[in-house]
Amino acid sequence: MNVDAKQGRLNQAVCGWCYEHLPLDTLAAEVAARGMAGIDLLEPAQFETVKQHGLICTMVTSHPLEEGLCDPQYHAMCLEKLTASIEATAAEGWPNVICFTGNARGIDRETGMRNCITALEKILPLAESRGVTLVMELLNSRVDHPDYMCDRSEWGVELVRRVGSKHFRLLFDVYHMQIMEGDIIRTIEQHHEAFGHYHTAGNPGRHELDEHQELRYPAIARAIADTGFAGYLAHEFVAKGDPLAALSDAVRQCTV
């Protein structure tokens, strides 16, 4: 293994769903052994397991991905789930809860943005009072998530600007944005203040950060670190080979 994320400038984590074949306790031990900070996308029932390994949940789950804030019919459900996640996250002193626009279902982008703002204005006072940041994920609508509204960094950055709260930021997923728009490093340099979290994966295929994919992660990690980013970069790839060896290599590449 011989990797230690603590030797670099970025706080690295991993997305738990990519390792569903491993018991969470085993994954947490492997994550801790690599000097990583925690595990993304866990539920409160899983918190105690990661805490036993000196880790945190670097991004707590909330409402469904496809049923999100751009569509008012889902606002009540989303706000209920977000409230519960914020309270559980704040109780641990942890930083982040994920949220999504959901699918457009015929709603135009301007209306969808206004709908998101309406929902966020109702929940952000709670997040702000609890010291929790809501982080909306940028996802591709071309391959993995057809009809998802927040599929371009420009749209998400504008939403952050209109909301105007330091407790609302974007999750810049490098894999998804490579599919939708490319120009990854320039986007990070220009809009990093809107980005509160990062995800990695190889493209195409969402596999290892290896020579079979088109992104050069040491350069991307260096660009993120050079912005002074103090949040978390979480690996979200599904390995074709040995998943723990692939995790070690990802940590090595992003320890800059």
Secondary structure, DSSP 4 states (H G I P E B T S, - for coil): ----GGGSSSEEEEEGGGGTTS-HHHHHHHHHHTT--EEEEE-GGGHHHHHTTT-EEEEE--S-SSS-TTSGGGHHHHHHHHHHHHHHHHHHT--EEEE---B-TT--HHHHHHHHHHHHHHHHHHHHHHT-EEEEEP--TTTTSTTBS--SHHHHHHHHHHH--TTEEEEEEHHHHHHHT--HHHHHHHHGGGEEEEEE--TTTS--SSTTSS--HHHHHHHHHHTT--SEEEE----SS-HHHHHHHHHHHH--
